[in-house]
């Protein structure tokens, strides 16, 4: 069960509140007695024997009540996120459940809601993805006449307003975020072989499951000064947030990209997520990860440290690759604890179909050496540039050397880009899934009526950011 940090914080605050109240009462009592001009020693002895016992009982009762409420809040969160069995088990395990009608009524409510749930058709689960979000449209899009980067920003990137509007509209339409790993189970067939099969996900009728992924969450150097967030950090509360520098160079800490924005949305709408799932993040490594310069090429003298990298290092005299790796790992660990997952996007953002096997092998070694120590192991590879190992359907596992290599490296979930509504495929030892790009190009051409391939998710004409200029064709 994933951590529920915010709920636990509230529970701890409730306990602390009750303890503070008791402490105030005790201090006030002592103060009144010390101000009495004619103390009675017999009364003092009597009060010393009786009062602390009464106050201890009151404090214990207050603490027990706070702990009970914290468990109820935790159960409510579990049930809101469709884990009814865990919610029921939690409340039934509380002391006094057999005579506590409030707890019994809650369990009955969970059971009644659970009974209305129906299985999700896994083959009709859609998968959407975003790149890093645009914060400042003027800097990102404003110079398309003279800057190819601005053209690319307009085509491939979504703005914060568009992301927030899509998230809200999909929620209003009944979409529920599930993990990519919720979609499959591994069973043993009649021959004793492990095979991948669709999993069972139960949701209330009318709810629809979807998967979310994010590409390139590395905050590349090429994003500098184009109105994007700079990196992910942990704020003073331990929450994942962004650093963002405005056009004047002022630093802001807040929710300026998908991760903290979605965290906040699920905090406010827990039923938007199935059992705390968030998204899966496809990372490259050549500029580091999560905005931290963690790659080995940031070491002067390393064989991969070119003159551009060396110039950047010299311009940042306080840079320490060890500190960057430690800070990035701390952020990645917090994200994983809050429902996020990680995938390979290849170290160098390679075109897997065009690259030789030898190049893919060398690239994956660099991903394993530089990214895995920060974000941990993964069984998922999300291919860059929309390429794939083969056309849709079964891979030729007996003859495809690239597939055989990636499978031997522990990858068993393979994702490409596919504009179709649903693209899910199971074989004996892997799952494939197509992803739908919700970027400037897709939103704009749906909004002006030249395409119609996102209407099941949202109304593009309503979503389109008013500050986005016309998007050039690809």
ZATORVO-576533 format. One record per residue (C-alpha): residue number from 1; x, y, z. Coordinates in steps of 0.1 Angstrom, whole numbers, m for minus. Each point is the difference from the previous one (the first is absolute). Layout:
BEGIN
[NUM; [X; Y; Z]] ...
***
This chain:
BEGIN
[1; [0; 0; 0]] [2; [14; 33; m10]] [3; [7; 27; 26]] [4; [m28; 25; 7]] [5; [22; 28; 12]] [6; [m25; 28; 1]] [7; [m26; m22; 18]] [8; [26; m11; 26]] [9; [11; 36; 5]] [10; [m36; 10; 8]] [11; [m2; m30; 25]] [12; [32; 10; 17]] [13; [m12; 36; 2]] [14; [m33; m11; 16]] [15; [19; m20; 26]] [16; [23; 29; 7]] [17; [m30; 23; 4]] [18; [m16; m22; 27]] [19; [33; m4; 19]] [20; [5; 38; m1]] [21; [m35; 5; 15]] [22; [8; m24; 28]] [23; [33; 17; 7]] [24; [m16; 34; 2]] [25; [m25; m13; 25]] [26; [27; m15; 22]] [27; [21; 32; m1]] [28; [m30; 21; 9]] [29; [m9; m23; 29]] [30; [35; 2; 14]] [31; [1; 38; m4]] [32; [m33; 5; 19]] [33; [12; m22; 29]] [34; [33; 19; 2]] [35; [m19; 33; 3]] [36; [m22; m12; 29]] [37; [11; 20; 31]] [38; [m12; m26; 25]] [39; [8; m35; m13]] [40; [m14; m29; 19]] [41; [27; m28; 2]] [42; [m27; m27; 4]] [43; [m18; 12; m31]] [44; [33; 1; m19]] [45; [7; m36; 9]] [46; [m35; m10; m9]] [47; [2; 19; m34]] [48; [34; m15; m6]] [49; [m15; m34; 3]] [50; [m31; 6; m20]] [51; [4; 27; m26]] [52; [29; m13; m20]] [53; [m18; m33; m4]] [54; [m31; 17; m14]] [55; [20; 22; m23]] [56; [20; m30; m12]] [57; [m32; m17; m9]] [58; [m13; 31; m18]] [59; [33; 2; m20]] [60; [m1; m36; m8]] [61; [m36; 2; m12]] [62; [8; 30; m22]] [63; [30; m18; m15]] [64; [m20; m31; m6]] [65; [m28; 21; m17]] [66; [26; 17; m22]] [67; [16; m33; m10]] [68; [m34; m15; m7]] [69; [m9; 30; m23]] [70; [33; m3; m18]] [71; [m8; m37; m8]] [72; [m35; 10; m12]] [73; [16; 26; m23]] [74; [25; m25; m13]] [75; [m28; m25; m7]] [76; [m21; 27; m17]] [77; [30; 8; m23]] [78; [5; m37; m8]] [79; [m37; m3; m9]] [80; [0; 32; m20]] [81; [29; m15; m21]] [82; [m19; m32; m5]] [83; [19; m22; 24]] [84; [m32; m11; 19]] [85; [15; m32; 14]] [86; [29; 18; 17]] [87; [m24; 26; 14]] [88; [m23; m26; 14]] [89; [29; m20; 15]] [90; [14; 31; 16]] [91; [m33; 9; 18]] [92; [m8; m35; 10]] [93; [34; m2; 17]] [94; [m7; 29; 23]] [95; [m6; m6; 36]] [96; [m37; 0; 9]] [97; [m12; m5; m36]] [98; [m25; m26; 10]] [99; [m20; 26; 21]] [100; [9; 31; m20]] [101; [m30; 8; m22]] [102; [18; 29; m18]] [103; [28; m23; m11]] [104; [m25; m27; m10]] [105; [m21; 25; m20]] [106; [32; 11; m18]] [107; [9; m36; m9]] [108; [m35; m6; m12]] [109; [3; 31; m23]] [110; [33; m12; m14]] [111; [m15; m35; m7]] [112; [m30; 15; m17]] [113; [22; 22; m23]] [114; [23; m29; m7]] [115; [m31; m21; m11]] [116; [m7; 26; m27]] [117; [34; m3; m16]] [118; [5; m17; m34]] [119; [32; m13; m17]] [120; [20; 23; m23]] [121; [5; m12; m35]] [122; [38; 2; 0]] [123; [1; 1; m38]] [124; [m20; 32; 2]] [125; [24; 19; 23]] [126; [14; 31; m17]] [127; [36; 13; 6]] [128; [7; 37; m2]] [129; [33; 18; 3]] [130; [15; 35; 3]] [131; [34; 16; m1]] [132; [12; 28; 23]] [133; [m27; 27; 4]] [134; [4; 35; m12]] [135; [m2; 26; 28]] [136; [6; 32; m20]] [137; [m16; m1; m35]] [138; [17; 32; m12]] [139; [34; m14; 5]] [140; [m8; m35; m12]] [141; [m20; 9; m31]] [142; [7; 37; m7]] [143; [28; m1; m26]] [144; [m11; m27; m25]] [145; [11; 21; m30]] [146; [36; m1; 10]] [147; [4; m29; 25]] [148; [m6; m36; m8]] [149; [0; m8; 37]] [150; [m32; 21; 3]] [151; [m16; m19; m28]] [152; [8; m33; 17]] [153; [m13; 14; 33]] [154; [m33; 8; m16]] [155; [m3; m34; m17]] [156; [10; m23; 28]] [157; [m7; 17; 32]] [158; [m31; 5; 21]] [159; [m6; 31; 21]] [160; [m9; m1; 37]] [161; [m35; 13; m7]] [162; [m6; m27; m26]] [163; [13; m27; 23]] [164; [m21; 11; 29]] [165; [m31; 3; m22]] [166; [5; m34; m15]] [167; [5; m16; 34]] [168; [m32; 16; 13]] [169; [m21; m9; m30]] [170; [12; m36; m1]] [171; [m8; m3; 37]] [172; [m35; 14; m7]] [173; [m5; m26; m27]] [174; [8; m28; 25]] [175; [36; m8; m9]] [176; [21; m16; 27]] [177; [38; m1; m1]] [178; [14; m35; 3]] [179; [36; m13; 0]] [180; [14; m16; m31]] [181; [8; m29; 23]] [182; [m36; m3; 11]] [183; [m9; m12; m35]] [184; [16; m34; 0]] [185; [6; m31; 21]] [186; [25; m28; m4]] [187; [m16; m35; 1]] [188; [14; m35; m5]] [189; [m13; m19; m30]] [190; [m7; m37; m3]] [191; [37; m5; m10]] [192; [13; 18; 30]] [193; [10; 31; m19]] [194; [m7; 35; 12]] [195; [m23; 20; m23]] [196; [m12; 36; 1]] [197; [m38; 3; 1]] [198; [m24; 29; 6]] [199; [m5; 8; 36]] [200; [m33; 7; 18]] [201; [m8; 36; 10]] [202; [m34; 6; 16]] [203; [m14; 35; m2]] [204; [m35; 14; 5]] [205; [m22; m1; m31]] [206; [6; 31; m22]] [207; [37; 3; 10]] [208; [27; m4; m27]] [209; [36; m9; 6]] [210; [29; 17; m16]] [211; [39; 0; 2]] [212; [21; 32; 1]] [213; [37; 3; m10]] [214; [24; 29; m2]] [215; [29; 2; m24]] [216; [34; 16; 5]] [217; [m4; 13; 35]] [218; [37; 10; 1]] [219; [m4; 38; m6]] [220; [25; 1; m28]] [221; [25; 28; m5]] [222; [m19; 8; m32]] [223; [m30; 10; 22]] [224; [19; 28; 17]] [225; [m16; 34; m4]] [226; [m30; m13; m18]] [227; [m25; 2; 28]] [228; [2; m35; 15]] [229; [6; m11; 36]] [230; [37; m6; 9]] [231; [m2; m32; 20]] [232; [m20; m19; 27]] [233; [9; 5; 36]] [234; [m14; m9; 35]] [235; [m14; 30; 17]] [236; [0; 7; 38]] [237; [m29; m24; 5]] [238; [17; m28; m19]] [239; [m24; 4; m30]] [240; [13; m2; m36]] [241; [m1; 34; m16]] [242; [17; 19; m27]] [243; [26; 27; m2]] [244; [m9; 25; m27]] [245; [18; 32; m11]] [246; [m22; 27; m15]] [247; [11; 23; m29]] [248; [18; 24; 25]] [249; [19; m29; 15]] [250; [m20; m1; 32]] [251; [m2; m35; 17]] [252; [m35; m14; 8]] [253; [m8; m32; 18]] [254; [m33; m17; m8]] [255; [m20; m22; m23]] [256; [13; 8; m35]] [257; [m1; m34; m17]] [258; [m20; m32; m2]] [259; [13; m18; 31]] [260; [m9; 25; 28]] [261; [m32; 11; m19]] [262; [m13; m35; m2]] [263; [11; m7; 36]] [264; [m21; 30; 11]] [265; [m30; m11; m22]] [266; [0; m35; 15]] [267; [3; 14; 35]] [268; [m32; 20; m6]] [269; [m17; m27; m21]] [270; [12; m34; 14]] [271; [m25; m19; m21]] [272; [19; 12; m31]] [273; [26; m27; 8]] [274; [m3; m38; 3]] [275; [18; m10; 32]] [276; [23; 31; m1]] [277; [13; m5; m35]] [278; [16; 30; m17]] [279; [20; m3; m33]] [280; [31; m16; m14]] [281; [29; 23; m10]] [282; [21; m9; m30]] [283; [35; 13; 6]] [284; [30; 5; m22]] [285; [34; 6; 17]] [286; [22; 22; m22]] [287; [m8; 32; 19]] [288; [m6; m18; 33]] [289; [m35; m5; 15]] [290; [m27; 21; 16]] [291; [21; 31; m6]] [292; [31; m13; 18]] [293; [32; m4; m20]] [294; [6; m36; 11]] [295; [17; m15; m31]] [296; [36; m11; m1]] [297; [6; 24; m29]] [298; [m1; 28; 26]] [299; [34; m10; 13]] [300; [29; 19; m17]] [301; [24; m24; m15]] [302; [m26; m27; m5]] [303; [0; m15; m35]] [304; [m35; 13; m7]] [305; [6; 35; 14]] [306; [1; 21; m32]] [307; [10; 37; m2]] [308; [m36; 12; 4]] [309; [m4; m20; 32]] [310; [33; 11; 13]] [311; [m9; 37; m6]] [312; [m33; m5; 19]] [313; [20; m16; 29]] [314; [25; 29; 1]] [315; [m29; 24; 0]] [316; [m14; m17; 32]] [317; [30; m1; 24]] [318; [m22; m13; 29]] [319; [m12; m30; m20]] [320; [5; m34; 15]] [321; [m11; m31; m18]] [322; [m2; m19; 33]] [323; [m23; 26; 15]] [324; [m22; 0; m31]] [325; [m4; m37; 0]] [326; [m9; 0; 37]] [327; [m25; 28; m4]] [328; [m16; m16; m30]] [329; [m3; m34; 17]] [330; [m17; 17; 30]] [331; [m26; 15; m23]] [332; [m5; m32; m20]] [333; [m5; m20; 32]] [334; [m26; 25; 12]] [335; [m18; m3; m34]] [336; [0; m38; 1]] [337; [m14; 1; 35]] [338; [m28; 22; m13]] [339; [m11; m23; m28]] [340; [24; 10; m29]] [341; [19; m25; m20]] [342; [30; 2; m24]] [343; [8; m15; m34]] [344; [29; 1; m25]] [345; [m3; 24; m29]] [346; [35; m11; m11]] [347; [29; 20; 13]] [348; [5; 19; m32]] [349; [m37; 3; m12]] [350; [8; m24; m28]] [351; [m21; m11; m29]] [352; [m2; m37; 9]] [353; [m11; m10; m35]] [354; [28; 18; m18]] [355; [28; m8; 25]] [356; [23; m30; m2]] [357; [m1; m27; 27]] [358; [35; 10; 10]] [359; [m10; 36; 5]] [360; [m30; m9; 20]] [361; [21; m23; 22]] [362; [25; 28; 7]] [363; [m27; 25; 7]] [364; [m18; m23; 24]] [365; [32; m6; 19]] [366; [3; 37; 6]] [367; [m37; 2; 11]] [368; [6; m28; 24]] [369; [32; 16; 14]] [370; [m13; 35; 3]] [371; [m38; 0; 4]] [372; [m7; m32; 19]] [373; [21; 10; 30]] [374; [m23; 31; 4]] [375; [m35; m13; m8]] [376; [4; m38; 5]] [377; [m6; m30; m22]] [378; [m28; m1; m25]] [379; [m16; m25; m23]] [380; [m15; 25; m24]] [381; [15; 17; m31]] [382; [m19; 28; m17]] [383; [14; 5; m35]] [384; [10; 35; m12]] [385; [m11; 16; m32]] [386; [m30; m23; m3]] [387; [21; m28; m14]] [388; [m3; m37; 11]] [389; [18; m33; m5]] [390; [m27; m12; m25]] [391; [m34; 7; m13]] [392; [m30; m5; 23]] [393; [m8; m35; 12]] [394; [23; m28; 11]] [395; [37; 7; 0]] [396; [20; m26; m19]] [397; [16; m10; 32]] [398; [20; m29; m16]] [399; [17; 22; m25]] [400; [0; 36; 12]] [401; [34; 5; 16]] [402; [m9; 34; 14]] [403; [m30; m14; 17]] [404; [21; m29; 14]] [405; [25; 25; 13]] [406; [m25; 22; 18]] [407; [m18; m30; 14]] [408; [32; m14; 13]] [409; [6; 34; 18]] [410; [m32; m4; 19]] [411; [m24; 20; m21]] [412; [m34; m16; m5]] [413; [m23; 31; m6]] [414; [5; 18; m33]] [415; [m18; 32; m10]] [416; [0; 20; m32]] [417; [m21; 29; m13]] [418; [m33; m8; m16]] [419; [m28; 25; m6]] [420; [m27; m26; 2]] [421; [m23; m1; 30]] [422; [10; m34; 13]] [423; [32; m19; m7]] [424; [7; m29; 25]] [425; [17; m32; m9]] [426; [9; m31; 21]] [427; [24; m28; m9]] [428; [15; m27; 21]] [429; [28; 20; 16]] [430; [m8; 37; m7]] [431; [m26; 26; m4]] [432; [m1; 28; m26]] [433; [m20; 32; 2]] [434; [m4; 30; m23]] [435; [m1; 35; 13]] [436; [m19; 31; m11]] [437; [19; 33; m1]] [438; [m19; 29; 15]] [439; [23; 27; m12]] [440; [m4; 34; m18]] [441; [m3; m16; m34]] [442; [m28; m25; 11]] [443; [m20; 26; 20]] [444; [2; 27; m26]] [445; [m10; m20; m31]] [446; [m29; m16; 20]] [447; [m10; 34; 11]] [448; [m2; 14; m35]] [449; [m18; m30; m13]] [450; [27; m15; m22]] [451; [3; m31; 22]] [452; [m24; m19; 22]] [453; [20; m24; 22]] [454; [m3; 14; 36]] [455; [m38; 6; 3]] [456; [m4; m30; 22]] [457; [23; 17; 25]] [458; [m9; 37; m2]] [459; [m13; 28; m22]] [460; [32; 14; m16]] [461; [m16; 33; m10]] [462; [m7; 7; 37]] [463; [34; m12; 11]] [464; [22; 19; m25]] [465; [21; 26; 19]] [466; [m10; 35; m13]] [467; [36; 10; 1]] [468; [11; m28; m24]] [469; [7; 13; m35]] [470; [m10; m21; m31]] [471; [21; m32; 0]] [472; [20; m7; m32]] [473; [m6; m33; m16]] [474; [25; m28; 5]] 
***
